[in-house]
Amino acid sequence: MAAEERLDLPVVGERQSLREQVAHALRAALVTGEMRPGVVYSAPVLAAQFGVSATPVREAMLDLAKEGLVEAVRNKGFRVTELSDRDLDELTEIRQLIEVPTIARLADASRAEEFERLRPVAQRIVDAAERADLLAYIDADLRFHVELLSLSGNAHLVEVVRDLRNRARLYGLSQLSARGTLPDSAREHLLLLDALKAGDREAAERIMGEHIHHVRDIWAD
């Protein structure tokens, strides 16, 4: 069994509940692959890194367990669940089936103002990629896609996609960042907004499909 490593975790504050903040930070560590499958993480050890008591950390880990991201290990802590290539392929297929047609239907020049409101978020994704801030990248990326999908008016669809994204692990982000190619992927968000503003459904469908495909490549990297 792999040894537990110290993680680069932030000290949490008080704007959100500690449980929510810890869950958010741990989810980000899971998505970037900083927390690795096969490693058992104990609530007290993580709590010491966060600078909080073990209770909110344990509660946050239980929340992540309900999402299928970790599994409880009796008297030891929580182990990150592993994703096989088949799991990743299936997640990608579901996202393609849901997100690509939904985004394509949004393409409408009359909604340009709605799309333009998302441009600062898209730019934050690019900025985070350029400075190799992976946690900020993931935060902005999730916000962008959730808010864009919310324009469909289907709250249940948004929650399904949010869950799919939370289950994913973008292990390849650090390699893309190290190679300097992460900003290229980040700029796809700006291109997507341009297509949507222009009412170009075909281009929006193509860009969104390619973007999800590139995310699968990141998983495989």
C-alpha positions as CSV (number, residue, x, y, z in Angstrom):
1,M,0.0,0.0,0.0
2,A,1.4,3.4,-0.9
3,A,2.4,5.7,1.9
4,E,0.4,8.8,2.6
5,E,2.1,12.0,1.5
6,R,1.8,15.5,2.7
7,L,-0.5,17.5,0.3
8,D,-0.3,21.1,-0.7
9,L,-3.6,22.1,1.0
10,P,-4.8,25.6,1.9
11,V,-5.7,26.7,5.4
12,V,-9.5,27.2,5.4
13,G,-11.3,30.2,6.6
14,E,-14.9,30.9,7.7
15,R,-16.9,32.3,4.7
16,Q,-18.3,28.8,3.9
17,S,-18.7,26.0,6.4
18,L,-15.5,24.2,7.2
19,R,-17.0,21.0,5.8
20,E,-17.8,22.7,2.5
21,Q,-14.4,24.3,2.2
22,V,-12.5,21.1,3.1
23,A,-14.7,19.1,0.6
24,H,-13.9,21.7,-2.1
25,A,-10.2,21.6,-1.5
26,L,-10.1,17.8,-1.3
27,R,-12.2,17.5,-4.5
28,A,-9.7,19.8,-6.3
29,A,-6.8,17.6,-5.0
30,L,-8.6,14.6,-6.3
31,V,-9.3,16.0,-9.7
32,T,-5.7,17.2,-10.3
33,G,-4.5,13.8,-9.2
34,E,-2.6,15.2,-6.2
35,M,-4.5,12.7,-4.1
36,R,-3.7,9.3,-5.6
37,P,-5.5,6.0,-5.8
38,G,-4.0,3.4,-3.4
39,V,-3.1,5.9,-0.8
40,V,-5.1,5.9,2.5
41,Y,-5.6,9.4,3.8
42,S,-6.5,9.8,7.5
43,A,-8.8,12.6,8.7
44,P,-6.5,13.7,11.6
45,V,-3.5,14.0,9.3
46,L,-5.4,16.0,6.7
47,A,-7.0,18.1,9.5
48,A,-3.5,19.1,10.7
49,Q,-2.6,20.3,7.2
50,F,-5.8,22.3,6.9
51,G,-5.4,23.7,10.4
52,V,-8.9,22.5,11.6
53,S,-10.3,19.7,13.7
54,A,-10.7,16.2,12.3
55,T,-14.6,16.4,12.4
56,P,-15.2,18.6,9.3
57,V,-12.5,16.7,7.4
58,R,-14.2,13.4,8.2
59,E,-17.6,14.8,7.2
60,A,-16.1,16.2,4.0
61,M,-14.6,12.8,3.2
62,L,-17.9,11.1,3.8
63,D,-19.5,13.5,1.3
64,L,-16.8,12.5,-1.2
65,A,-17.5,8.9,-0.5
66,K,-21.2,9.4,-1.4
67,E,-20.0,10.8,-4.8
68,G,-17.8,7.7,-5.3
69,L,-14.6,9.6,-5.2
70,V,-13.2,7.9,-2.1
71,E,-14.0,4.8,-0.1
72,A,-13.8,4.3,3.7
73,V,-11.0,2.0,5.0
74,R,-12.0,0.8,8.5
75,N,-9.9,2.3,11.3
76,K,-7.5,3.9,8.8
77,G,-9.2,6.6,6.8
78,F,-10.2,7.0,3.2
79,R,-8.7,5.6,0.0
80,V,-9.1,7.4,-3.4
81,T,-11.1,5.2,-5.8
82,E,-9.4,4.1,-9.0
83,L,-10.7,4.9,-12.5
84,S,-10.0,2.4,-15.3
85,D,-9.6,3.3,-18.9
86,R,-13.1,1.9,-19.4
87,D,-14.5,4.2,-16.7
88,L,-12.9,7.2,-18.4
89,D,-14.2,6.2,-21.8
90,E,-17.7,5.8,-20.4
91,L,-17.6,9.2,-18.6
92,T,-16.4,10.8,-21.9
93,E,-19.2,9.1,-23.9
94,I,-21.9,10.3,-21.4
95,R,-20.5,13.9,-21.5
96,Q,-20.4,13.8,-25.3
97,L,-24.0,12.7,-25.4
98,I,-25.2,15.3,-23.0
99,E,-23.0,18.4,-23.4
100,V,-22.4,18.6,-27.1
101,P,-26.0,18.8,-28.3
102,T,-27.0,20.9,-25.3
103,I,-24.3,23.5,-26.0
104,A,-25.0,23.4,-29.7
105,R,-28.6,24.3,-29.1
106,L,-27.6,27.3,-27.1
107,A,-25.9,28.9,-30.2
108,D,-27.9,32.1,-30.8
109,A,-26.7,35.5,-31.7
110,S,-29.6,37.1,-29.8
111,R,-28.1,35.7,-26.6
112,A,-24.7,37.3,-27.1
113,E,-24.9,39.3,-23.9
114,E,-25.4,36.1,-21.8
115,F,-22.4,34.5,-23.4
116,E,-20.3,37.6,-23.0
117,R,-20.9,37.5,-19.3
118,L,-19.0,34.3,-19.2
119,R,-15.9,35.7,-21.0
120,P,-14.2,36.8,-17.8
121,V,-14.5,33.3,-16.4
122,A,-13.1,31.8,-19.7
123,Q,-10.3,34.3,-19.5
124,R,-9.5,33.2,-15.9
125,I,-9.1,29.7,-17.2
126,V,-6.5,30.9,-19.6
127,D,-4.8,33.1,-17.0
128,A,-4.6,30.2,-14.6
129,A,-3.2,27.9,-17.3
130,E,-0.5,30.4,-18.2
131,R,0.6,30.7,-14.6
132,A,0.3,27.0,-14.0
133,D,-2.2,27.4,-11.2
134,L,-4.0,24.0,-11.6
135,L,-6.4,24.5,-8.7
136,A,-7.5,27.9,-10.0
137,Y,-7.8,26.3,-13.5
138,I,-10.1,23.6,-12.3
139,D,-12.2,26.1,-10.3
140,A,-12.7,28.4,-13.2
141,D,-13.2,25.5,-15.7
142,L,-16.0,24.0,-13.5
143,R,-17.7,27.3,-13.0
144,F,-17.6,28.1,-16.8
145,H,-19.1,24.8,-17.8
146,V,-21.7,24.8,-15.1
147,E,-22.8,28.4,-15.8
148,L,-22.9,27.8,-19.5
149,L,-25.0,24.6,-19.2
150,S,-27.3,26.5,-16.8
151,L,-28.3,28.6,-19.8
152,S,-30.2,25.6,-21.0
153,G,-32.6,26.0,-18.2
154,N,-32.3,22.3,-17.2
155,A,-31.0,22.2,-13.6
156,H,-31.0,18.3,-13.5
157,L,-28.8,18.2,-16.5
158,V,-26.4,20.6,-14.9
159,E,-26.2,18.5,-11.8
160,V,-25.6,15.3,-13.8
161,V,-22.7,16.9,-15.6
162,R,-21.3,18.4,-12.4
163,D,-21.3,14.9,-10.9
164,L,-19.6,13.4,-14.0
165,R,-16.9,16.1,-13.9
166,N,-16.3,15.6,-10.1
167,R,-15.8,11.9,-10.7
168,A,-13.0,12.6,-13.2
169,R,-9.3,12.8,-12.4
170,L,-7.3,15.2,-14.6
171,Y,-4.0,13.5,-13.8
172,G,-2.4,14.9,-17.1
173,L,-2.9,18.5,-16.2
174,S,0.5,18.8,-14.5
175,Q,2.2,17.3,-17.6
176,L,0.4,19.6,-20.0
177,S,1.3,22.6,-17.8
178,A,4.9,21.5,-17.7
179,R,5.0,21.3,-21.5
180,G,3.3,24.7,-21.8
181,T,0.4,23.3,-23.8
182,L,-2.3,23.8,-21.1
183,P,-3.1,27.4,-22.3
184,D,-4.0,26.0,-25.7
185,S,-6.7,23.8,-24.2
186,A,-7.8,26.7,-22.0
187,R,-8.4,29.0,-25.0
188,E,-11.0,26.6,-26.4
189,H,-13.4,28.1,-23.9
190,L,-13.0,31.5,-25.6
191,L,-13.4,30.0,-29.0
192,L,-16.6,28.3,-27.9
193,L,-18.0,31.6,-26.6
194,D,-17.2,33.2,-30.0
195,A,-19.1,30.5,-31.8
196,L,-22.1,30.7,-29.5
197,K,-22.3,34.5,-29.8
198,A,-22.2,34.2,-33.6
199,G,-25.0,31.7,-33.5
200,D,-22.8,29.1,-35.3
201,R,-24.3,25.9,-34.0
202,E,-22.0,23.7,-36.1
203,A,-18.9,25.4,-34.9
204,A,-20.1,25.2,-31.2
205,E,-20.8,21.5,-31.6
206,R,-17.4,20.9,-33.1
207,I,-15.5,22.9,-30.5
208,M,-17.4,21.3,-27.6
209,G,-16.9,17.8,-29.0
210,E,-13.1,18.4,-29.5
211,H,-12.8,20.0,-26.0
212,I,-14.3,16.9,-24.3
213,H,-12.1,14.7,-26.5
214,H,-9.0,16.7,-25.4
215,V,-10.1,16.2,-21.7
216,R,-10.1,12.5,-22.3
217,D,-6.6,12.8,-23.7
218,I,-5.6,14.7,-20.5
219,W,-6.9,11.7,-18.5
220,A,-4.8,9.3,-20.6
221,D,-1.6,11.4,-20.4
